Amino acid sequence: MQAIVAASEASTAIIAPGATIDVKTTIELGDHVGDAAGLPTPEPSLWEGLIPAPRDIAYRIFTSGSTGTPRGIAVTHEQLAASNNARDAVYSTRPTRFAMVSSISFDSSIVGLYWSLTTGGAILLPTDGQSKDFDSLVELVSGSKASHLLCVPTLYEILLSRRTSGGPWPSQVIVAKPDILLKLLAGTPITVKK
């Protein structure tokens, strides 16, 4: 992990309780579900004079690539803004409470994380225990009144099968279908039925 942090040139890290990492500032998370109450607030001086240029790096996402060694792919503020603007154009509502059931290590988590944070929404993160229990995930999504959810079809089918009728459910559900993505990348025409 330290090698990834060093390669990313991060000055701040959000870490699990008890974890250590060599960066200028760390923010330790507890088991806060659905609410940021109790989280430390960074000093305002930390952000002074930090207005990024469009081509500055917003984040790096690490992949193992073909070598098994983590490699950081830089994404600029300009690219991040274009990605979020595209979501605003496609989806009918911005996220107010995004249930992030994907691991932060998967690139699909970037959708919920940055789209929510750049439009004033909150992120609902499952605890380790919740992420391993389907009924707990249903409770997170329904009980926390998530507005948005993104997951793979298999997980969504399981969540729907465990959901009790009548409870709140996200108004926007994004189901990532790898087979459709592969067809689009191959140039195969796709028919969308509503």
N, C-alpha and C positions, 0 to 999 in steps of 0.2 A: 504494500500500500504506500509506503514512504516513497518508493521509486516513482509511482504514478503521481503523487503529490509534487515531488520535485520536478518531474517532467512538465507538469501543468503550470509551474511557476505560481501556484496559488499563494495568496497571502492570508486567506481566511479559510477555515474548514469547519463544517458542521459535523460533529462526531458523536458517537454513542457514549453513554455514561461509562466512565472509567477508561476510555480509550485515550491514547496519546498519539500525537503526530507533531512533527516539527514544522510549524508554520507560525507566522507572527501572531495571529489571533485565532482562537478556537471558540466555538459555541457548542456547548454540550446539551444534547437533547435528552429529555426524560421520556416517559410514556405519556405524552400529551396527545390526546386523540380529539381531532375536530376543533381545537382551539389553541391559540398561541399564548394563552395566559400563562404566566410564570416563566416564559423564555427570557433569557437576558437580552437587553437592548444594546446593540453596539454603540460605542461612543460616537457622537456626531462628527468629531474630528477625524474619525476613520474615513469618512466619505468626502470631506472637503476637497474641492478641486478635482474630483474624479468624474469628469464628464467625458465619456468615451467617444471617440470618433467612429463613424460607421464601419471602418475597416479594422478597428481594433478587435482583438479576440474577446468574445463574450464568454466562451467556455470551450473546453476540450472534452471530447468523448473518447474513451479508450476502448480499443478493440484488441483482441489477441492476434488478429490477422492470421497469416499462415504459419508464422514462426512460433506462436505461443507466448511471445514477449509482448506486453502491453505497448500499444502505439497510440499516441494522442492525435486525434484529428481535430484541427482548430476550426471553430465556427465563429464567424464575425458577428458583430452587432447588426450589421446590414442584413446578413443572411437570417439571423434570428428574427429580426423585424419582418422580413418578407414571409417567413414561415408563419409567424403569428398573424400577419395581415391576411394571409391565405385562409387561415382557419376562421377569422372573422367574416370573410366573404362567403365561406361555404356553410358554416353552421349558423343556426338561427339565433343562438344566444351565447354570450360569453360565460365562462365558468364562474360561478360564485363559490362553489364548494366542490372541488375535483377529487374524487376518490382514486388515489393512486395505488392500485392493486398490483401493478407491475413493479418488479424490483428496480431500484434506482440504477442498477447496472445495465438494464435494458434500454436501448435507445428510444423505445416507445414512451418511456417515462418522461422524456424531454417535453413531449406534447403537453402533458398535464402540468408539469413543473413551470415551464416558462410562460405558457399561454395564461395560466392562472395568475402567476405573480406579476406579469406585465399588464394585466387588465384589472387588478385589484381583487382577485379571487383568493380563496384559501385552499390549502392542500390538506387532504385527509389522508394521513399515513397510517397504515396498520402497524400494530406492534408485531414483534417476531411471532408471538403466539397466534395473533389474528391471521397473519399471512399464511399460516400452515393449517388453518381450519376454515372450511368453506362456510359453515354456519356463522362463524365470527365475521367473515368478510361480508356476508349478507347483512349482518347487524351493522357493520361499519357503513356500508352503502345506504341502507335504509334508515337506520337509527340516527345517523348524522345528517340526514337530509341532503345527500350529495346531489348536486345539479348535473354533474358530468361523470362519466366512467369510460375508460378505455381498457379493453382486454381482448384476448384471443377468443375465437368462437367456442372452443371447448370449455374454457373457464366461464364464459357467459352462459352457456347452456346449463352448467352446474349451478351457478348462482341463481338462475331463473327457476331451476327445479327445486331449490331449497328455500326460495322466497315464499313467505306466507302472503296470501293475497290481501290487498287493501292498504298495505303500508306504503310509505313514500318510496319513490324510485326515481332515478335520474331522468330528467327530461331529454338529455342528450347522451346516447350510448354509442360509442365508437368501437366497432368490432373490427379488429385488425385481421384481415384475411390474407395470409401469405400467398395462397394460390392465385388470387386476383392480382396482387402486386407483381408476381412473377409474370403473369400474362401481359400486364401493362408494360413491364420492362422489356418484354419480348416483342412488343408492338402488336399484340393480338387484340382485335376489337372486342370491347366489352359492352354488353347491354345491361343497363341498370333499370330494374323494375321497382317502382314505388308502390 
